[in-house]
C-alpha cells in the first residue's frame, strides 16, 4: 500500500525476505548440503592410525568429513566415490527440460543420485540452479543437450526409448505400466510440463495418479515418483533382514 507521501509500506514478510536475500548463503552455493541449515552432520577427524589406500583423502582424514555422502564413503575422495558408483549405476537415464531456468532441476539431480541413475540430461539452457542438488551433482554424470531433437537422437543411437512423464490426455497410468529397464525418463519444466516437441518424440507418456484438487505435483516430486517406480520394478533392493 502506498501513502500520500509516496513511501511504500512493506507487506507482511517483506522484511524477512529482504533479510534472507541479503544473507551470504542465499546467493552462494553451499559447499555441503548442511551449510547454513543447522547442526553439522558427518564425522570429525579420523583417529590415528589412518586407513591406507588411494581412495582416502588426507584432508578429510585430518579435518573431518561433513559431506552429503553415505557412511560407507566417509573420507573417500570424490573421484573414488564416483568410480565406485559407476560400477553399480542403474540402466535408466533422467532428462529434464530447462527452458526457463527451472529451480526444480536441482531436486531432480539429487533424486537421480539417490536412485543411482546412469546419467542426468539437461535439455535446453546449459546453466541450471545447482543449489537444490545439495552438491550431489559432483557424484552424478550430467550431460547437456541444446534441444529435444539432440536428446532423442542420442537416445536412439543408444537404443533407449524416451518415456515422457506428464499428466496429459492420452497418457497411460504409470502405476499400471511396466517401465523398460533401459530407458530415458523425460520430465518437463515446472508449470507448462512437457513441450509439444518432447511429447512428439516420446515413445510413451505416463501419468501419475492424483486424487486431490491440485492440477499437478511439482516436477521434482514427479521425477522422484517415476524413478522410484523404476526402482521397484528393476533394482536389486537388499533385504534389511539379510535374507
N, C-alpha and C positions, 0 to 999 in steps of 0.2 A: 504494500500500500504506500502511495506517495503523498507526502504532506504538501501544504501550500507553499512551503519554502523550497520545495524541490528535493529535500532529503528523502532517502528511501529507508523505510523501516524493514529490518531483517525479518524474514519469515522464520517460523519455528524450525530449529535445526540448522539454520544457515551458518550461524557462528561455529557450530561444531563441525560442519562440513568444511568451512574455511580452515579451521584448525587442522583437520586431518589432511587436507590437500597441501597445507604448508609444511607438514611434517616430513623430515627427510626420507623416512621409509616409505612414504606414499608414492614417490616417484622412482625410487631406486629399487631394482630387482633384488630380492633377498638372496644372500649368499646361501642360506639354508632355509628349509621350509618353516622353521620356527622362529626366524629372526623377527623380533618385534611383536611376537604373538604370545608372550608369557614366559613360563619357566623353560629352561633349556631341557632338551632331551638328549639321548645318546649316552656316550661314555666318556670318562676323563682319560688322562694319560694312562698308557698301558704299564702295568708294573713290570719291573725287571725280573727275569731276563725277557727280552722281547722275542716274539716268534720270528723265525727265519723264513726267508723266501722272497722272491721278486714281487709277489702280489701285495706286500705290505708297504705302506707309505711311512717313511721315518718321521715326517712332520706330524702325521696323525697319531703315531705311536707316542710321540713325545708330548703332544699338546691335547690329545683327546679327539674324538670323532663325534661331531654333532650333526652329521648329515642326515638327510631323509633316506636312509637305507636300512634294510633289514639287519638284524643282529648278525646273521651269517656273513655279512660283508663289512663288518666293523674293521676299520684300519686298512682296508684294501685300497689300492689306487683305483682311480676312476677307470683306467684302461683295463685293469684286471677284472673289474666288475662287468664292464661291457663285454669283454671276451667270454666270461662265464655265461652271461645271459645269452650271448649269441649261440651257445651250444644247445639252448633249450627253447628258443623262441617258437611261438606258435605259427600256424600256417595262414593266419588271417592278417590282412592289412587294414588300416583305417585311413580314410581320406575325408577331408573336411573342406568345404568351400570357404574362401576368405576374400570376399569382395569388398567388405566394409570394415575390416579390422575387428572381427568378432572377438569379444572378450571370453567367449566360451571355449575357444580353441585351446587355451592353456589347460583347462579342465579335461578336455578330450585327450590331450597328450599325457596328462598324469594318469588317467584311467587306462590308456593304452599301455603305459609302462606297467601298471599294476597287473594287467591281464596278459602281459608279455606278447604284445602284437609284434609281428615281424617288422613293420615299418609304419610310420605315420606320414601321410602325403598331404601337403598343404597346396590347395588349388586356388590360384588367383594371385593375390598380393603375396610377395615373398615375406614381408615383415608381419609378425603376429605378436600379440601380447603374451609374453612368457611368464608373467607373474603367477597366473593361475596354475602353471605347470609345476610350481614349487620345486624347481631345479631338476625335476625328473627328466627333462629333455636332454640332460647331459648323459643319460644312460639309454636313450631311445633313439633309434635311427629315424631321422626326419628328412623327407625328400620333398622338393618343391616342383610344382607343375604350373606353367603360366596360365593354362586354361584346361577345361574339362576334356577337350579333344586330346590333349597331350597325355592326361592321366589315362584315358581309355585306350589310347594307342599303346601305352606302356603295359597296361593290364592285359591287352590282347596278346602282345608279344610274350608275356609271361604265362599265358593260358589261365588267367584269373578272371572269373566272372565278377562284374561290378554289381553289388546289391545296394540299391538305394534304401534309406530308412527315412520314411516320412508318412504322415497320415494324409494320404492323397486318395481321391476317388480311384477305385480300381486296385488299390494296394492290397496285398494279401496279408493276413494276420501273422505277425512274427511268431506268436505263440503256437501257431499251427503249421509252421514252416520249418523244414529241416535245412539249415544253412549249410552250404558246401564247406568242406574242410579247408580248401584253398579258395580264398575269395578276397575281394576288397569291399569293406563296408563303407559306403559313401553317405556323408551327412551334409545337409545344407546349412546355411547360415541362420543364426537366431533371427526369428521373425518370419522372413519370406520362405524359409525352408529350401528345398532343392530347387535349383534353377530349371527352366524348361530344357536347357541343353543337357543338364545332368539326368533329368528324367528320360530323355530320349536315348541316352547312351547306356542307361542301366538295363541289365538283363532282367531285373526284377526289382520291384519296390515293395518293401514290407512296412506295415503299420504296427504301432504299439498300442495295445488295448488300453483305453482310458474309460473311467467310469464316473468322473466328476463333471463339474461345469466348465472347466477351463478348456480352451480350444486346443492347447498343445502343452507338452512339457518342454523345458528348455533343451537346447542342443546337447549340452554336457550330460544331462540326465539321460536323454535318449541314447547317446553313444554308450553310456555305461550299461543300460538295459540290453542293448543289442550285443555288445561284447560279451556280457555275461551269458546271454543265450547261446552264443558260440561256445563258450567255455563249458556250459552244462552238457552240450552235445559231444564235443570233441576232445576236451582237455583231460589229461590224466590227473584226476583230483585225488590227492593222498587221503587215506583214511586216518583220522586223528587217533584212532584206537590202535593203529599199527597193524591192522588186518589186511 
